[in-house]
Amino acid sequence: MAPRSRGVLLLVLPLALGAAPVQAASHTLPAGTVLPVTFETTVSSATSRAEEKVLARLREPVHVGAATLPEGSELRGHVISVHRSGKVKGRASLTLAFTQITANGKTYTLPARRISLLAPETHGKDAKIIGGSAGAGAVVGAVVDGKSGAAKGALVGGGAGTGVVLATRGKEVSIPAGSRWRVRLAGPLVVD
């Protein structure tokens, strides 16, 4: 090969290699990474519906190695399931999931764990209402009609307490807007 053609080859080779597109470096936040968020919307077993949108924002930046999600990054998700508390049985529950995060002007699929809430049992409270009403009825019955009045009063009072329990729903669950929460990654999140 002549010396002139070697020079042309040496110039063409770097141009061909330099023509490859330059890709931005990506960084990974591993599964288990905690995202501290503040809810922008309120979700409640009393008012929310399945598929209702839920928004939250990072309340502080998240740094893992070279990967960073800045404060204020927006998390978007939805309510998956919701059940109101029953009047006699059935505890309130609410499940939601965040599925996207927007950080530095880019939106990524968010592999986050679901958030599930379950209302506490109210059997002890219900028994106290019924028992308290029965006791109050017994006292009133005893004052009015002695021993037999106490027994009748207890039955009437217990019946009234049972009526209150049957007409009253149990506790609901909610996450009000402004609440601080921790969302945990279920899988790795790759960001640019």
C-alpha positions as a Markdown table, in Angstrom:
| # | Residue | x | y | z |
|---|---|---|---|---|
| 1 | Met | 0.0 | 0.0 | 0.0 |
| 2 | Ala | 1.3 | 3.4 | -0.9 |
| 3 | Pro | 2.1 | 5.9 | 1.9 |
| 4 | Arg | -0.7 | 8.2 | 0.8 |
| 5 | Ser | -3.4 | 5.5 | 1.0 |
| 6 | Arg | -2.3 | 4.6 | 4.6 |
| 7 | Gly | -2.9 | 8.2 | 5.6 |
| 8 | Val | -6.4 | 8.2 | 4.2 |
| 9 | Leu | -7.1 | 4.9 | 5.9 |
| 10 | Leu | -5.9 | 6.2 | 9.3 |
| 11 | Leu | -8.2 | 9.3 | 8.9 |
| 12 | Val | -11.2 | 7.2 | 7.8 |
| 13 | Leu | -10.9 | 4.7 | 10.7 |
| 14 | Pro | -11.3 | 7.3 | 13.6 |
| 15 | Leu | -14.2 | 9.0 | 11.7 |
| 16 | Ala | -16.0 | 5.7 | 11.4 |
| 17 | Leu | -15.4 | 4.8 | 15.1 |
| 18 | Gly | -16.5 | 8.4 | 16.1 |
| 19 | Ala | -19.8 | 8.1 | 14.2 |
| 20 | Ala | -21.2 | 5.7 | 16.8 |
| 21 | Pro | -23.9 | 7.4 | 18.9 |
| 22 | Val | -22.8 | 8.6 | 22.3 |
| 23 | Gln | -25.0 | 7.2 | 25.0 |
| 24 | Ala | -25.6 | 8.7 | 28.4 |
| 25 | Ala | -24.3 | 6.8 | 31.4 |
| 26 | Ser | -27.0 | 5.0 | 33.3 |
| 27 | His | -27.0 | 4.3 | 37.0 |
| 28 | Thr | -29.0 | 1.7 | 39.0 |
| 29 | Leu | -30.8 | 2.1 | 42.4 |
| 30 | Pro | -31.0 | -1.5 | 43.7 |
| 31 | Ala | -34.1 | -3.3 | 45.0 |
| 32 | Gly | -34.8 | -2.4 | 48.6 |
| 33 | Thr | -33.8 | 1.3 | 48.1 |
| 34 | Val | -36.1 | 3.5 | 50.2 |
| 35 | Leu | -37.7 | 6.6 | 48.6 |
| 36 | Pro | -38.9 | 9.1 | 51.3 |
| 37 | Val | -42.1 | 10.7 | 49.9 |
| 38 | Thr | -44.8 | 13.1 | 50.9 |
| 39 | Phe | -48.3 | 12.4 | 49.6 |
| 40 | Glu | -49.8 | 15.0 | 47.3 |
| 41 | Thr | -53.2 | 13.4 | 47.3 |
| 42 | Thr | -55.4 | 11.9 | 50.0 |
| 43 | Val | -56.4 | 8.2 | 49.8 |
| 44 | Ser | -59.0 | 6.7 | 52.1 |
| 45 | Ser | -61.0 | 3.5 | 52.4 |
| 46 | Ala | -64.1 | 5.7 | 53.0 |
| 47 | Thr | -63.7 | 7.8 | 49.8 |
| 48 | Ser | -61.2 | 6.4 | 47.3 |
| 49 | Arg | -62.0 | 4.1 | 44.4 |
| 50 | Ala | -60.0 | 1.5 | 42.5 |
| 51 | Glu | -57.9 | 3.1 | 39.7 |
| 52 | Glu | -58.0 | 6.5 | 41.3 |
| 53 | Lys | -54.7 | 8.4 | 40.7 |
| 54 | Val | -52.2 | 8.9 | 43.6 |
| 55 | Leu | -49.4 | 11.4 | 43.5 |
| 56 | Ala | -46.4 | 11.9 | 45.8 |
| 57 | Arg | -43.0 | 13.7 | 45.7 |
| 58 | Leu | -39.6 | 12.9 | 47.1 |
| 59 | Arg | -39.1 | 15.0 | 50.2 |
| 60 | Glu | -35.3 | 14.7 | 50.0 |
| 61 | Pro | -32.8 | 13.5 | 47.3 |
| 62 | Val | -31.9 | 9.8 | 47.1 |
| 63 | His | -28.3 | 9.0 | 46.4 |
| 64 | Val | -27.1 | 5.4 | 45.8 |
| 65 | Gly | -23.5 | 5.4 | 44.3 |
| 66 | Ala | -23.6 | 7.5 | 41.2 |
| 67 | Ala | -27.4 | 7.3 | 40.9 |
| 68 | Thr | -29.4 | 10.3 | 42.1 |
| 69 | Leu | -33.1 | 11.1 | 42.3 |
| 70 | Pro | -33.5 | 14.8 | 43.2 |
| 71 | Glu | -35.8 | 16.2 | 45.8 |
| 72 | Gly | -39.3 | 17.0 | 44.3 |
| 73 | Ser | -39.2 | 14.0 | 41.8 |
| 74 | Glu | -42.9 | 13.1 | 41.2 |
| 75 | Leu | -44.2 | 9.5 | 41.9 |
| 76 | Arg | -47.4 | 8.6 | 40.1 |
| 77 | Gly | -49.6 | 5.6 | 40.9 |
| 78 | His | -53.1 | 4.4 | 41.5 |
| 79 | Val | -55.4 | 2.7 | 44.1 |
| 80 | Ile | -55.4 | -1.0 | 43.4 |
| 81 | Ser | -58.2 | -2.1 | 45.8 |
| 82 | Val | -60.3 | -0.4 | 48.5 |
| 83 | His | -62.9 | -1.8 | 50.9 |
| 84 | Arg | -64.9 | 0.2 | 53.4 |
| 85 | Ser | -65.4 | -1.0 | 57.0 |
| 86 | Gly | -68.5 | -3.0 | 57.5 |
| 87 | Lys | -71.2 | -2.3 | 60.1 |
| 88 | Val | -71.0 | -5.7 | 61.7 |
| 89 | Lys | -67.9 | -7.3 | 60.3 |
| 90 | Gly | -65.3 | -6.6 | 57.6 |
| 91 | Arg | -62.3 | -4.4 | 58.3 |
| 92 | Ala | -61.4 | -1.5 | 56.0 |
| 93 | Ser | -58.5 | -2.0 | 53.7 |
| 94 | Leu | -56.6 | 0.0 | 51.0 |
| 95 | Thr | -53.9 | -1.0 | 48.6 |
| 96 | Leu | -52.0 | 1.3 | 46.2 |
| 97 | Ala | -48.9 | 1.2 | 44.1 |
| 98 | Phe | -46.6 | 3.8 | 42.6 |
| 99 | Thr | -45.8 | 2.8 | 39.0 |
| 100 | Gln | -43.9 | 5.8 | 37.5 |
| 101 | Ile | -41.3 | 8.4 | 38.7 |
| 102 | Thr | -40.4 | 11.6 | 36.9 |
| 103 | Ala | -36.9 | 12.8 | 37.7 |
| 104 | Asn | -34.7 | 15.3 | 35.8 |
| 105 | Gly | -37.4 | 15.7 | 33.1 |
| 106 | Lys | -37.5 | 11.9 | 32.3 |
| 107 | Thr | -40.2 | 9.4 | 33.3 |
| 108 | Tyr | -39.2 | 5.9 | 34.4 |
| 109 | Thr | -41.2 | 2.8 | 35.2 |
| 110 | Leu | -41.0 | 2.5 | 39.0 |
| 111 | Pro | -40.7 | -1.1 | 40.4 |
| 112 | Ala | -42.1 | -0.2 | 43.8 |
| 113 | Arg | -43.7 | -2.4 | 46.5 |
| 114 | Arg | -47.4 | -1.9 | 47.1 |
| 115 | Ile | -48.6 | 0.0 | 50.1 |
| 116 | Ser | -51.4 | -1.9 | 52.0 |
| 117 | Leu | -53.3 | -0.7 | 55.0 |
| 118 | Leu | -55.8 | -2.7 | 57.1 |
| 119 | Ala | -58.0 | -1.2 | 59.8 |
| 120 | Pro | -57.7 | -2.6 | 63.4 |
| 121 | Glu | -60.3 | -5.0 | 64.8 |
| 122 | Thr | -63.1 | -3.4 | 66.8 |
| 123 | His | -64.5 | -6.4 | 68.6 |
| 124 | Gly | -63.3 | -5.2 | 72.0 |
| 125 | Lys | -64.8 | -1.8 | 71.5 |
| 126 | Asp | -68.1 | -3.3 | 70.3 |
| 127 | Ala | -68.2 | -5.5 | 73.5 |
| 128 | Lys | -67.6 | -2.4 | 75.7 |
| 129 | Ile | -70.4 | -0.5 | 74.0 |
| 130 | Ile | -72.9 | -3.4 | 74.5 |
| 131 | Gly | -71.6 | -4.2 | 78.0 |
| 132 | Gly | -71.7 | -0.5 | 79.0 |
| 133 | Ser | -75.2 | -0.1 | 77.7 |
| 134 | Ala | -76.4 | -3.2 | 79.5 |
| 135 | Gly | -74.8 | -2.0 | 82.8 |
| 136 | Ala | -76.4 | 1.5 | 82.5 |
| 137 | Gly | -79.8 | -0.2 | 81.7 |
| 138 | Ala | -79.4 | -2.4 | 84.8 |
| 139 | Val | -78.7 | 0.6 | 87.0 |
| 140 | Val | -81.7 | 2.5 | 85.7 |
| 141 | Gly | -83.9 | -0.6 | 86.0 |
| 142 | Ala | -82.8 | -1.3 | 89.6 |
| 143 | Val | -83.6 | 2.3 | 90.6 |
| 144 | Val | -87.1 | 2.1 | 89.0 |
| 145 | Asp | -88.1 | -1.5 | 89.9 |
| 146 | Gly | -85.5 | -3.3 | 92.1 |
| 147 | Lys | -83.9 | -6.7 | 91.1 |
| 148 | Ser | -86.4 | -7.6 | 88.4 |
| 149 | Gly | -86.1 | -4.1 | 87.0 |
| 150 | Ala | -82.3 | -4.5 | 86.9 |
| 151 | Ala | -82.5 | -7.6 | 84.8 |
| 152 | Lys | -85.0 | -6.1 | 82.4 |
| 153 | Gly | -83.0 | -2.9 | 82.3 |
| 154 | Ala | -79.8 | -4.9 | 81.4 |
| 155 | Leu | -81.6 | -6.6 | 78.6 |
| 156 | Val | -83.0 | -3.3 | 77.2 |
| 157 | Gly | -79.6 | -1.5 | 77.6 |
| 158 | Gly | -77.8 | -4.4 | 76.0 |
| 159 | Gly | -80.2 | -4.3 | 73.1 |
| 160 | Ala | -79.7 | -0.6 | 72.7 |
| 161 | Gly | -75.9 | -1.1 | 72.8 |
| 162 | Thr | -76.1 | -3.8 | 70.1 |
| 163 | Gly | -78.2 | -1.5 | 68.0 |
| 164 | Val | -75.5 | 1.1 | 68.2 |
| 165 | Val | -72.8 | -1.4 | 67.2 |
| 166 | Leu | -74.9 | -2.6 | 64.2 |
| 167 | Ala | -75.5 | 0.9 | 63.0 |
| 168 | Thr | -71.9 | 2.0 | 63.3 |
| 169 | Arg | -69.1 | 1.2 | 60.8 |
| 170 | Gly | -65.7 | 0.2 | 62.0 |
| 171 | Lys | -62.6 | 2.3 | 61.6 |
| 172 | Glu | -61.5 | 3.4 | 58.1 |
| 173 | Val | -57.9 | 3.7 | 56.9 |
| 174 | Ser | -56.4 | 6.7 | 55.1 |
| 175 | Ile | -53.2 | 8.5 | 54.1 |
| 176 | Pro | -53.9 | 12.2 | 54.1 |
| 177 | Ala | -52.2 | 14.6 | 51.7 |
| 178 | Gly | -49.0 | 15.9 | 53.4 |
| 179 | Ser | -48.3 | 12.5 | 55.0 |
| 180 | Arg | -44.7 | 11.3 | 55.0 |
| 181 | Trp | -44.2 | 7.7 | 53.8 |
| 182 | Arg | -41.4 | 5.4 | 52.7 |
| 183 | Val | -41.7 | 3.7 | 49.3 |
| 184 | Arg | -39.4 | 0.8 | 48.8 |
| 185 | Leu | -38.2 | -0.5 | 45.5 |
| 186 | Ala | -39.2 | -4.1 | 44.7 |
| 187 | Gly | -36.7 | -4.3 | 41.8 |
| 188 | Pro | -33.8 | -2.2 | 40.4 |
| 189 | Leu | -34.5 | 1.2 | 39.0 |
| 190 | Val | -32.1 | 2.3 | 36.1 |
| 191 | Val | -31.9 | 6.1 | 35.7 |
| 192 | Asp | -29.9 | 8.3 | 33.2 |
